[in-house]
Amino acid sequence: GYQEFLLSVRRDINCLCDNDRAVRRGAVVKLEKALLSGGKTPSPEYLHRLFLEELHKPLFRMFADQGEKCRELSLSMTLRLADLLPLQDVENVLPLLLAALLGRFRSHPFPEQSEELRLEALRVLSHLFDVCKEKLNPFASDILDALSKALTDSCPDAKKECCEITKKVSQYFDAERVSRAGSPLVASLLANLKHQQWKVRRATLESLGALLLPEATMMDHMEDVLPHLNALLSDRTPGVRQSLAETLERWLLKGLSFRVLPASNSFDDDGPEGFEKFESRLLILLLGVAADEEPEQVGAIAFGGLERVAVLKHEVLMKRAAKEREREEARRKAKEAREAKATADQGYMEEEPPEHKNSKCQDPEVVAAFDYPSVLPLLPEPFKAGRLPAALTSSYVKMHLGNILPQVLGNLTQWTTDIREAAARLLQVVLVVANKHIAPFLDAVLVHLYKAQADDDQKVSSISRLCASMVGVFLEPEMVLEVVGKHLGLKHEGGQRKGTSFDELWPQDKHGRQTTRTVQDVLSGVKNFVATTAESRRQVFIVLAKLLHPSSATSNNFQRALKTPEVKLALRFLEEGVRSELLPAVLAATESLLKAGQSACLDDWPRVFDLLLRMKSGEECNLQTVDANIDHLARLLGRSQLQLYEEHLRSRLGELLQGADAVLWEETSPNRHILETLLRNAGAAVAEHVGKLMPVLARQASPEDASASARVDLLGLVHFLVNEEDEALAQAVKENSLALLDGILLPNCSWRPGQSNGKIRRGGMVCVHAILRRHLVPAAVLNEVFVDLMPILKSCLDDSWSPDNRLIACLVLSCTLTDLQAEINGEQLREVYPELL
């Protein structure tokens, strides 16, 4: 039977080696029909014998045939025959089969020019893994080399097929073999992580995850893989980032189960060994995925993986501690046996030095669970949805904070916006998971937040301020304020100290549009950081506002009461920062202090009011915001705003006016603005202080040396006081009208060259008219100053350049004649009459 069957196909088998392409093609077509796809297929026994004795060599040779149809059919027949043959028969022809198959894509350029046939050849190889499994292990080196070349194929389907084969390689091949020969394969896979198609990137990442799962390959190749994974954190496709989270979780779970290397007796400490040298770096990446901008779709998966890794880490440490205790117990028993023997032999026991307690015997520390529900509105995604870190997760991250934070903080000041934004999101997650255990790194965290909150990118800036809120939530205010005070250069006992500035931590040089920055390790300098410039101090106060009263974009109602000593310390910081360029930042910090301090601010309300008064007196701050804070302070005290101003005026005016009647305030001094704000808002309480004010106003508005802006401001204040509808105030002005006219108004109405003086002159005349119109100048006083007033009126009436001056002079003269009609004499009339004509 078999011989007859062989005779029926002998001619076609022989024709497979014919020189004529058409003959070979016809032969392979006939064989395919006769053996596999025809109506009458031979029995499996005949096919086995035919394939092994006659067919396999010419069939494999056809893989390299010139005709594409011949190559296609030969690959197809091989694929189907492999299913029909027993495993032993397939194993016998593996060397020839693999040599012919791998030769089609093992060199560059590919011998197989057709993309479709290269893909078919890879499918045959994949099928061989399914059939032969571990039997392919002896050929690992050749297969790995061929796969590394095939991964460079431009066809995306071929790349994905190679990735599937790589997963089978890790499953069936000996890990040591793969580790020794896998470098080219790993390099090709890493190159495909940048492929434009996301499905190729995901397949590549999954195959890398499987390939590096065994201990040998992970230890040898993880160092090459880790730098390429950072780019995947910002991959544009969520599916790739999901796959990254799953891969990192598998590596961490697998790595924690590896055998721990014994401690080295060498004095050369090269850092952690074994899996431990990769654990922190993998954890940073997993936390980075947990901080993904898609919290539900990606971040939640990574956070779930982190919790499972933390649980396994705790179990592993518990087992290690239990084994160490068993060893210690065995050592103790052996020691007791030696002592007992020595006592029996010698009659006494030698004293041995006391043994120190082995720290490895202790169970791993589990930090206390933090009360996250109390701060839930302030937590970022993915925690806001109720996925709160467990105590084991916080314990695990705490172990690696020393390795994680330097890298995260370093990226927070990198050049590219994407890196800075990702680092800011990652810092948020680290702060939440680590909670109060971030305290040892508070210096470094705050210094980098000062820098990052002023970032040009709005996202980085807003996330950095949220991070500052996180620090304020998790740490005690006393600790935070102590560090902030050090950064402001303040000591507890007063004075300032010197330290490292922003320019020294991040030195940069600008030439036109080009900025050159020197990259250096800043963590060593943050311990001595001091905000020396106005800009750096402004950044400190902005962060301080978030530290005192944490808030988020969706929640501003978090309540954490400050204690009185903390309020006093924060007030000292704010008082040190009351400069015009810092006022908006100080206002934000003052607002936070009022919200967080509440009743603790009551004892020092005059100091708080001083700050708010200074902000209201300038143009730097939003007046509505300042008024809202003054109103908040008044509500805390149970008083009205007017009562605050009145009480503050009585208690602080003397201090404000001290020496001001003799010494001119500097132009940069805020005293003038504070005085004006206080008087404009204190109402009737100003009346009892008008007498004290006159010499001060006369000195500060002196035409001899006062600036034009100061004189204008004070004349405006006088105009306000004169026109205020309050009987007590009007009476006080009337009683001091001589000092007001003789010391303040008339000197500022005298003619002097210059446009600014013209405006001041007009302002002074308006004030004179106002005081005369309200009849606040007694006739005797007016008669006394008439001699000084008349030349001023004459010059104003002669002013041909300013109709306004002539008009106001007429009004003043009219009021003067009305008030003097009973006492005016002929000489005065003769002096006035020609001017009126």
C-alpha positions in Angstrom: 0.0 0.0 0.0 2.6 2.5 0.9 4.8 1.7 -2.1 1.8 2.4 -4.4 1.1 5.6 -2.6 4.8 6.6 -2.9 4.8 5.9 -6.6 1.8 8.2 -7.1 3.6 11.2 -5.6 7.2 10.3 -6.4 7.3 12.3 -9.6 5.9 15.4 -7.9 8.5 15.1 -5.1 11.3 14.8 -7.6 10.0 17.8 -9.5 10.4 20.0 -6.4 14.1 20.1 -7.2 13.7 20.8 -11.0 15.4 23.8 -12.5 12.2 25.0 -14.1 10.2 27.3 -11.9 6.9 26.3 -13.5 7.6 22.7 -13.0 8.4 23.2 -9.3 5.2 25.3 -8.9 3.0 22.7 -10.5 4.6 20.0 -8.4 4.0 21.7 -5.1 0.4 22.5 -6.1 -0.2 18.9 -6.9 1.4 17.6 -3.7 -0.7 20.1 -1.6 -3.9 18.8 -3.2 -2.9 15.2 -3.0 -1.7 15.2 0.6 -3.7 17.8 2.4 -6.6 19.4 0.6 -7.8 16.9 -2.0 -10.9 14.7 -1.7 -8.9 11.6 -0.9 -6.2 12.3 1.7 -3.8 9.5 2.5 -3.7 7.8 5.9 -1.7 9.5 8.7 0.8 6.7 8.8 1.6 7.1 5.1 1.9 10.9 5.6 4.3 10.4 8.6 6.5 8.0 6.6 6.5 10.1 3.4 7.3 13.3 5.3 10.2 11.8 7.2 11.7 9.7 4.4 11.1 11.7 1.2 9.3 15.0 1.6 10.8 17.1 4.4 14.1 18.1 2.8 12.8 19.3 -0.6 9.9 20.9 1.1 12.1 22.9 3.5 14.3 23.8 0.6 11.3 25.3 -1.1 11.2 28.1 1.6 13.9 29.8 -0.4 12.4 29.1 -3.8 12.4 31.9 -6.4 8.7 31.6 -6.9 6.5 33.3 -4.4 3.7 30.7 -4.8 6.1 27.9 -4.1 7.4 29.5 -0.9 3.8 30.3 0.2 2.6 26.7 -0.4 5.7 25.2 1.3 5.1 27.2 4.4 1.4 26.4 4.4 2.1 22.6 4.0 4.7 22.7 6.8 2.3 24.4 9.2 -0.4 21.8 8.6 1.9 18.8 8.5 3.3 19.8 11.9 -0.2 19.2 13.4 -0.5 15.8 11.8 2.9 14.4 12.8 3.7 13.0 16.3 5.9 15.3 18.4 8.8 12.8 18.2 8.8 13.1 14.4 8.7 16.9 14.4 11.5 16.9 16.9 13.7 14.8 14.5 13.4 17.3 11.7 13.7 20.5 13.9 17.3 21.3 13.0 16.6 21.3 9.3 13.2 23.0 9.7 14.6 25.8 11.9 17.6 26.4 9.7 15.4 26.8 6.7 12.7 28.8 8.5 14.9 31.2 10.4 17.1 31.8 7.4 14.2 33.7 5.8 14.4 36.6 8.3 17.6 36.2 10.2 19.8 38.6 8.2 19.5 42.1 6.8 18.2 42.8 4.2 15.6 40.0 4.7 16.1 37.1 2.2 12.3 36.9 2.2 11.2 40.0 0.4 7.4 39.5 0.8 5.9 40.9 4.0 3.1 38.4 3.9 5.4 35.5 3.7 7.7 36.8 6.4 4.6 37.0 8.6 3.6 33.5 7.6 7.1 32.2 8.5 6.7 33.8 11.9 3.3 32.1 12.4 5.0 28.8 11.5 7.6 29.5 14.2 4.9 30.4 16.7 3.1 27.2 15.9 6.3 25.2 16.5 6.4 26.7 20.0 2.8 25.5 20.6 3.7 22.0 19.3 7.3 21.5 20.6 7.3 23.7 23.7 10.5 23.0 25.7 11.9 20.9 22.8 13.0 24.1 21.2 15.2 25.0 24.1 18.5 23.8 22.5 17.9 26.2 19.6 17.3 29.2 21.9 20.3 31.2 20.7 19.4 31.0 17.0 15.7 31.7 17.6 16.4 34.7 19.8 18.8 36.1 17.2 16.3 35.6 14.4 13.5 37.3 16.5 15.7 40.3 17.2 16.1 40.7 13.4 12.5 40.1 12.6 11.4 42.8 15.1 13.0 45.3 12.8 10.4 44.4 10.1 8.4 47.4 9.0 5.2 45.4 9.0 3.2 46.1 12.2 1.6 42.6 12.1 5.1 41.0 11.9 6.2 43.0 15.0 3.1 41.9 16.9 3.7 38.3 15.9 7.3 38.5 17.2 6.0 39.8 20.5 3.7 36.8 20.8 6.6 34.5 20.1 8.7 36.4 22.7 6.1 35.6 25.3 6.4 31.9 24.4 10.2 32.2 24.6 9.9 33.3 28.2 7.5 30.5 28.9 9.4 27.6 27.4 13.1 28.5 27.2 15.6 28.2 30.0 16.0 31.6 31.7 19.8 31.4 31.8 19.9 30.7 28.0 17.6 33.7 27.4 19.6 35.9 29.7 22.9 35.1 27.9 21.6 35.5 24.4 18.8 37.9 24.8 20.6 41.3 24.6 19.8 41.8 20.9 16.2 40.8 21.4 15.8 43.2 24.3 17.3 46.0 22.2 15.0 45.4 19.3 12.0 45.3 21.7 13.0 48.6 23.2 13.3 50.2 19.8 9.6 49.2 19.1 8.4 51.0 22.2 8.5 54.2 20.1 6.5 52.7 17.2 3.7 55.0 15.9 1.0 52.3 16.3 -0.2 52.0 19.9 -1.1 48.3 19.5 2.5 47.6 18.6 3.8 49.5 21.6 1.4 47.7 23.9 2.3 44.3 22.4 6.0 45.1 22.8 5.5 46.2 26.4 3.6 43.0 27.3 6.3 40.8 25.6 9.0 42.7 27.6 7.0 42.1 30.7 6.9 38.4 30.1 10.6 38.2 28.9 12.0 39.8 32.0 9.8 38.0 34.5 12.4 35.2 35.3 15.0 36.2 37.8 18.0 35.7 35.5 16.7 37.9 32.6 15.4 40.5 35.0 18.8 40.9 36.8 20.7 41.0 33.5 18.5 43.2 31.4 16.3 45.4 33.6 19.0 48.1 33.8 18.7 48.5 30.0 14.9 48.5 30.0 14.1 51.0 32.8 15.3 54.2 31.1 12.9 53.6 28.2 9.9 53.1 30.4 9.8 56.8 31.5 8.7 57.8 28.1 5.7 55.5 28.3 4.3 57.4 31.3 3.3 60.2 28.9 2.2 57.8 26.1 -0.8 59.3 24.2 -2.8 56.1 24.4 -4.4 55.1 27.8 -4.2 51.4 26.8 -0.4 51.5 26.7 -0.2 53.2 30.1 -2.6 50.6 31.5 -0.3 47.9 30.1 2.7 49.6 31.8 0.9 49.6 35.1 0.2 45.9 34.8 3.7 45.1 33.7 5.3 47.0 36.6 3.0 45.3 39.0 4.0 41.8 37.7 7.7 42.6 37.9 7.4 43.9 41.5 5.3 40.9 42.6 7.7 38.5 41.0 10.8 40.3 42.1 9.7 40.3 45.8 9.6 36.5 45.6 13.3 36.2 44.5 15.8 34.7 46.8 17.5 37.4 49.0 21.2 37.5 48.4 23.3 37.0 51.6 25.0 40.1 53.0 28.4 40.7 51.6 31.4 40.7 53.9 33.2 43.1 51.6 33.8 46.7 52.8 33.0 47.9 49.2 29.4 49.0 49.5 28.0 49.4 46.0 24.4 49.8 47.3 21.5 47.3 47.2 22.0 44.0 45.4 19.7 41.7 43.6 16.1 42.9 43.0 16.4 45.6 45.6 18.5 47.8 43.3 15.5 47.9 40.9 12.6 48.0 43.4 12.7 51.7 44.1 12.9 52.6 40.4 10.0 50.3 39.5 8.0 51.8 42.4 8.6 55.3 41.1 7.3 54.3 37.7 4.2 52.6 39.2 3.5 55.7 41.3 3.9 57.7 38.1 1.2 55.7 36.4 -1.0 56.1 39.5 -0.6 59.8 39.0 -1.8 59.6 35.4 -4.0 62.3 34.0 -6.7 59.7 33.4 -7.3 58.7 37.0 -10.2 56.3 36.5 -9.0 54.6 33.4 -5.3 54.3 34.2 -4.5 55.7 37.7 -6.9 53.4 39.5 -5.3 50.3 37.9 -1.8 51.4 39.0 -3.0 52.2 42.5 -4.6 48.8 42.9 -1.4 47.2 41.8 0.6 49.3 44.3 -1.6 48.1 47.1 -1.2 44.4 46.1 2.6 44.9 45.9 2.6 46.5 49.4 0.7 43.6 50.8 3.1 41.1 49.3 6.1 43.1 50.5 4.7 43.0 54.1 4.2 39.2 53.9 7.8 38.7 52.5 9.2 40.8 55.3 7.2 38.9 57.9 8.5 35.6 56.5 12.1 36.8 56.6 11.7 38.0 60.2 10.2 34.6 61.2 13.1 32.8 59.5 15.6 35.1 61.2 14.0 34.4 64.6 14.3 30.6 63.9 18.0 31.1 63.2 18.5 33.1 66.3 16.7 30.5 68.3 19.0 27.8 66.9 22.1 29.9 67.7 20.8 30.5 71.2 20.3 26.7 71.8 23.7 25.9 70.4 25.2 28.6 72.6 23.4 27.1 75.7 24.7 23.6 74.7 28.3 24.9 74.5 27.9 26.7 77.9 26.5 23.6 79.5 29.3 21.4 78.1 32.0 23.9 79.3 30.4 24.0 82.8 30.4 20.2 83.0 34.0 19.9 81.8 35.6 22.8 83.7 33.2 23.4 86.6 32.6 27.1 85.7 31.1 29.1 82.9 33.1 31.6 80.9 31.5 34.9 80.5 30.6 35.9 77.0 30.0 39.4 75.9 26.3 40.3 75.7 24.7 39.9 72.3 22.9 42.8 70.7 19.4 42.2 69.6 19.1 41.4 65.9 16.9 44.0 64.2 16.2 41.5 61.4 14.2 39.4 63.9 11.6 42.2 64.4 8.4 42.2 62.4 8.3 45.0 59.8 6.9 48.4 60.9 3.4 49.2 59.9 2.6 52.9 60.2 -0.5 54.0 61.9 -3.5 54.5 59.5 -4.1 58.1 58.6 -7.6 59.6 59.0 -8.1 60.3 55.2 -11.9 60.7 55.3 -11.4 63.9 57.3 -9.5 65.5 54.5 -11.2 63.7 51.6 -12.4 66.9 49.8 -8.8 68.0 49.5 -7.4 64.8 48.1 -6.6 64.6 44.3 -7.6 61.8 42.0 -7.6 58.8 42.1 -8.1 59.1 45.9 -11.1 61.4 45.8 -13.3 58.5 44.6 -12.8 56.7 47.9 -9.7 54.7 47.0 -7.7 55.7 50.1 -4.2 54.4 50.8 -4.0 51.5 53.3 -1.5 51.5 56.1 0.6 48.8 54.4 0.8 51.0 51.2 2.0 54.0 53.2 4.5 51.8 55.0 5.8 50.5 51.7 6.2 53.9 50.1 7.8 55.2 53.3 10.6 52.6 53.0 11.6 54.1 49.6 10.9 57.8 50.1 14.7 58.5 50.3 15.1 57.1 46.8 11.8 58.4 45.3 11.7 62.0 46.4 15.1 63.2 45.0 14.1 62.1 41.5 10.5 63.5 41.8 11.7 66.9 43.1 14.5 67.0 40.5 12.0 66.6 37.7 9.9 69.4 39.2 12.4 71.9 37.9 13.3 70.3 34.6 13.2 72.1 31.2 10.3 70.5 29.5 6.7 71.2 30.6 5.6 67.6 30.2 8.3 66.4 32.7 7.5 69.1 35.2 3.7 68.5 34.9 4.2 64.7 35.4 6.5 65.3 38.3 4.0 67.6 40.0 1.2 65.0 39.6 3.5 62.3 41.0 4.5 64.5 44.0 0.8 64.8 44.8 0.3 61.1 44.9 3.5 60.6 46.9 2.4 63.2 49.5 -1.0 61.6 49.9 0.4 58.0 50.3 3.2 59.0 52.6 1.0 61.5 54.6 2.8 62.7 57.7 5.9 60.6 57.0 7.0 63.2 54.5 8.2 65.2 57.5 12.0 64.3 57.2 12.0 65.7 53.7 10.0 68.9 54.4 12.9 71.2 53.7 13.4 69.9 50.2 9.7 69.6 49.4 9.0 73.2 50.3 12.0 74.7 48.5 11.0 73.0 45.3 7.3 74.0 45.8 8.4 77.6 46.1 10.1 77.3 42.7 7.4 75.2 41.0 4.4 77.3 42.0 5.8 80.2 40.0 6.1 78.0 36.9 5.2 79.5 33.6 2.9 76.6 32.9 -0.5 77.0 34.6 -1.0 73.3 35.3 2.4 72.9 37.0 1.7 76.0 39.1 -1.8 75.0 40.2 -0.7 71.4 41.0 2.2 72.7 43.0 -0.1 74.8 45.1 -2.3 71.8 45.7 0.8 69.9 46.8 1.5 72.7 49.3 -2.1 72.2 50.6 -1.3 68.5 51.0 1.7 69.3 53.1 -0.4 71.6 55.2 -3.0 68.9 55.7 -0.6 66.1 56.7 2.0 67.9 58.9 1.6 69.8 62.2 1.5 73.6 61.7 4.2 74.2 64.2 6.7 72.1 62.3 5.8 73.7 59.0 6.0 77.2 60.3 9.4 76.5 61.8 10.8 75.5 58.4 9.1 78.4 56.6 10.6 80.8 59.2 14.0 79.4 58.4 13.4 79.8 54.7 12.5 83.5 55.3 15.8 84.0 57.1 14.2 84.5 60.5 15.3 83.0 63.8 13.1 82.4 66.7 15.0 84.9 68.8 14.8 87.5 66.1 17.1 88.8 63.4 17.9 87.2 60.1 20.4 84.6 58.9 22.2 84.0 55.7 21.9 81.0 53.5 21.6 79.6 50.0 19.4 81.5 47.6 17.3 80.4 44.5 20.0 81.8 42.2 22.6 79.6 43.9 20.4 76.5 43.8 19.3 76.9 40.1 22.0 79.2 38.5 21.0 80.4 35.1 22.3 83.0 32.6 20.1 84.9 30.1 21.4 86.4 26.9 18.5 87.8 24.9 16.1 85.0 24.3 18.5 82.3 25.2 18.6 80.9 28.8 21.5 78.7 30.0 20.9 76.8 33.3 23.6 74.8 35.1 22.2 71.4 36.1 23.3 70.4 39.6 22.2 68.4 42.7 20.2 70.9 44.8 19.2 68.6 47.6 22.4 69.3 49.5 21.7 73.0 49.4 18.1 73.1 50.4 18.9 72.7 54.1 20.5 76.2 54.0 18.0 77.8 51.7 17.0 81.4 52.4 14.7 83.6 50.3 16.8 86.7 49.8 15.1 88.4 46.8 11.6 90.0 46.7 10.5 87.4 44.2 11.6 84.4 46.2 10.0 85.8 49.3 6.8 86.4 47.4 6.9 82.7 46.4 7.3 81.6 50.0 4.3 83.7 51.1 2.1 82.2 48.3 3.0 78.7 49.5 2.6 79.8 53.2 -1.0 80.7 52.3 -1.7 77.2 51.2 0.1 75.7 54.2 -1.9 77.7 56.7 -5.3 77.0 55.1 -5.2 74.1 52.7 -7.7 74.3 49.9 -8.3 72.8 46.4 -10.1 73.9 43.3 -13.3 72.2 44.5 -13.1 72.6 48.2 -12.3 75.7 50.3 -14.1 74.7 53.5 -11.4 72.6 55.2 -11.1 73.6 58.8 -8.0 73.1 60.9 -7.7 75.4 63.8 -4.3 77.0 64.5 -3.2 77.5 68.1 -2.3 80.9 69.5 1.5 80.4 69.4 1.3 79.4 65.8 -0.8 82.4 64.9 1.8 84.7 66.6 4.6 83.1 64.7 2.8 83.3 61.4 2.0 87.0 62.1 5.6 87.7 62.6 6.4 86.3 59.2 3.7 88.4 57.6 4.9 91.6 59.3 8.4 91.0 58.1 7.0 90.8 54.5 5.0 94.0 54.4 6.6 95.6 51.4 4.8 97.0 48.4 5.9 94.3 46.0 4.9 91.5 48.4 1.5 92.8 49.6 -0.7 90.6 47.3 1.1 87.4 48.5 1.0 88.6 52.1 -2.8 89.3 51.7 -3.4 85.7 50.6 -1.4 84.5 53.6 -3.3 86.8 56.0 -6.6 85.6 54.6 -5.6 82.0 55.2 -4.4 82.9 58.7 -7.8 84.3 59.5 -9.6 81.3 58.2 -7.4 78.8 60.0 -6.8 80.8 63.2 -10.4 81.9 63.9 -10.6 82.6 67.6 -6.8 82.2 68.1 -6.4 85.5 66.1 -8.5 87.5 68.6 -5.6 88.3 71.0 -3.5 89.7 68.2 -6.3 91.3 66.2 -4.6 94.8 66.2 -1.5 93.2 64.5 -3.8 91.6 61.9 -5.7 94.8 61.4 -2.4 96.7 60.9 -1.5 94.3 58.1 -4.9 94.7 56.4 -4.8 98.5 56.9 -1.4 98.6 55.1 -2.9 96.5 52.2 -5.9 98.7 51.9 -3.9 101.8 51.9 -2.0 100.8 48.7 -2.9 100.1 45.2 -1.3 96.6 45.0 -4.1 94.6 46.5 -7.7 94.1 45.6 -9.7 96.4 47.9 -12.8 94.1 47.9 -10.7 91.2 49.1 -9.1 93.4 51.8 -12.5 94.6 52.9 -13.8 91.1 53.0 -11.0 90.1 55.4 -11.6 93.1 57.6 -15.2 92.1 57.7 -14.2 88.6 58.6 -12.0 89.9 61.5 -14.9 92.1 62.7 -17.2 89.1 62.8 -14.7 87.1 64.8 -14.5 90.0 67.3 -18.3 90.5 67.3 -18.0 94.2 66.2 -18.6 96.3 63.1 -15.9 97.5 60.8 -16.4 101.1 62.0 -15.9 100.0 65.6 -12.6 98.3 64.5 -11.4 101.5 62.8 -12.4 103.7 65.8 -10.7 101.4 68.4 -7.6 101.1 66.2 -7.5 104.8 65.8 -7.5 105.4 69.5 -4.9 102.8 70.2 -2.5 103.2 67.3 -2.7 106.8 66.1 -0.2 108.1 68.7 2.3 105.4 67.6 1.8 106.3 63.9 2.2 110.0 64.5 5.2 109.8 66.8 7.9 112.2 65.5 5.9 112.9 62.3 5.6 116.6 63.1 9.3 117.0 62.9 10.7 114.4 60.5 9.4 113.9 56.9 8.2 110.4 56.1 10.2 108.8 53.3 8.5 108.4 49.9 8.5 104.6 50.2 7.0 104.7 53.8 3.5 103.4 54.0 2.6 105.6 57.0 0.9 108.3 54.8 -1.3 105.8 53.1 -2.1 104.0 56.4 -3.0 107.3 58.0 -5.3 108.3 55.2 -7.0 104.9 55.1 -7.5 105.0 58.9 -8.9 108.5 59.0 -11.2 107.9 56.1 -12.8 104.9 57.7 -12.8 105.8 61.4 -15.8 108.2 61.2 -16.6 110.4 64.1 -13.8 109.0 66.2 -11.4 111.3 64.2 -12.8 114.4 65.9 -10.8 114.0 69.2 -7.5 113.6 67.3 -7.8 116.6 64.9 -5.6 118.8 67.1 -2.8 116.1 67.0 -3.1 115.8 63.2 -2.6 119.4 62.3 1.2 119.7 63.0 1.8 116.3 61.4 -0.2 117.2 58.2 1.6 120.6 58.1 5.1 118.9 58.2 4.3 116.1 55.8 2.6 118.5 53.2 5.4 121.1 53.5 6.0 122.7 50.1 9.7 123.0 50.9 10.7 119.3 50.9 7.6 117.1 50.6 7.0 115.3 47.3 4.2 116.4 45.0 2.4 113.0 45.4 2.5 113.3 49.2 1.1 116.8 49.1 -1.8 115.8 46.8 -2.7 112.8 49.0 -2.8 114.9 52.2 -4.8 117.7 50.5 -7.3 115.0 49.5 -7.4 113.8 53.1 -8.0 117.4 54.3 -10.8 117.8 51.8 -12.4 114.6 53.0 -12.2 115.7 56.7 -13.7 119.1 55.9 -16.6 117.7 53.9 -17.4 114.9 56.3 -21.0 115.3 57.6 -20.3 114.9 61.3 -21.0 117.6 63.8 -18.2 116.6 66.2 -15.6 116.5 63.4 -16.9 119.8 61.9 -16.5 121.4 65.3 -13.0 120.0 65.8 -12.0 121.4 62.3 -13.5 124.8 63.2 -11.5 124.9 66.4 -8.3 124.1 64.5 -9.1 126.2 61.4 -6.2 128.6 62.0 -3.6 125.8 62.1 -5.3 124.2 59.1 -5.3 127.4 57.0 -2.0 128.9 58.1 0.0 125.6 58.3 -1.4 123.4 55.5 -3.7 125.1 53.0 -2.3 128.5 52.4 1.4 127.4 51.9 0.2 124.9 49.3 -1.9 127.5 47.5 1.1 129.9 47.0 2.3 130.2 43.4 5.4 128.2 42.3 6.5 127.5 38.8 5.8 124.0 37.4 2.7 122.1 36.3 2.5 119.8 39.3 2.5 122.8 41.6 -0.3 124.3 39.6 -2.4 121.2 40.3 -1.5 121.3 44.0 -2.4 125.0 44.1 -5.8 124.3 42.6 -6.3 121.5 45.2 -5.4 123.7 48.0 -7.9 126.4 46.8 -10.6 123.8 46.6 -10.0 122.9 50.2 -10.1 126.5 51.2 -13.4 127.0 49.4 -14.8 123.9 51.1 -13.9 125.0 54.6 -15.3 128.5 53.9 -18.4 127.2 52.3 -19.2 125.1 55.4 -18.5 128.1 57.6 -15.9 126.3 59.6 -13.6 129.3 59.9 -14.5 131.9 62.5 -14.6 135.5 61.3 -11.7 136.4 63.7 -9.5 133.7 62.2 -10.5 134.7 58.7 -9.7 138.3 59.4 -6.3 137.2 60.8 -5.3 135.2 57.7 -6.8 137.7 55.2 -3.5 139.4 54.8 -1.9 136.1 53.6 -4.9 135.0 51.6 -5.3 138.1 49.5 -2.0 137.8 47.5 -2.9 134.2 46.8 -6.4 135.2 45.5 -4.8 138.0 43.4 -2.4 135.6 41.7 -5.2 133.1 41.0 -7.5 135.9 39.5 -4.5 137.0 37.3 -3.9 133.4 36.1 -4.7 133.7 32.4 -3.7 130.1 31.7 -6.2 128.4 34.1 -9.9 129.3 34.1 -10.4 126.8 36.9 -8.1 128.8 39.1 -9.9 132.0 38.4 -13.2 130.4 39.0 -12.2 128.9 42.4 -10.6 132.2 43.4 -13.9 134.0 42.8 -15.8 131.4 44.9 -13.3 131.7 47.7 -13.5 135.5 47.6 -17.3 135.4 47.6 -17.3 133.2 50.7 -14.7 135.4 52.4 -16.7 138.6 51.9 -19.8 136.8 53.1 -18.1 135.7 56.3 -16.3 139.0 56.8 -19.2 141.4 56.1 -19.6 142.5 59.7 -15.9 143.0 60.2 -14.4 144.0 56.8 -12.9 147.4 56.7 -12.4 150.0 54.0 -8.8 149.2 53.4 -9.6 145.5 52.7 -12.5 146.6 50.3 -10.2 148.9 48.4 -7.7 146.0 48.0 -10.4 143.6 46.7 -12.5 145.9 44.5 -9.9 146.4 41.7 -9.3 142.7 41.4 -12.9 142.0 40.9 -13.2 144.6 38.2 
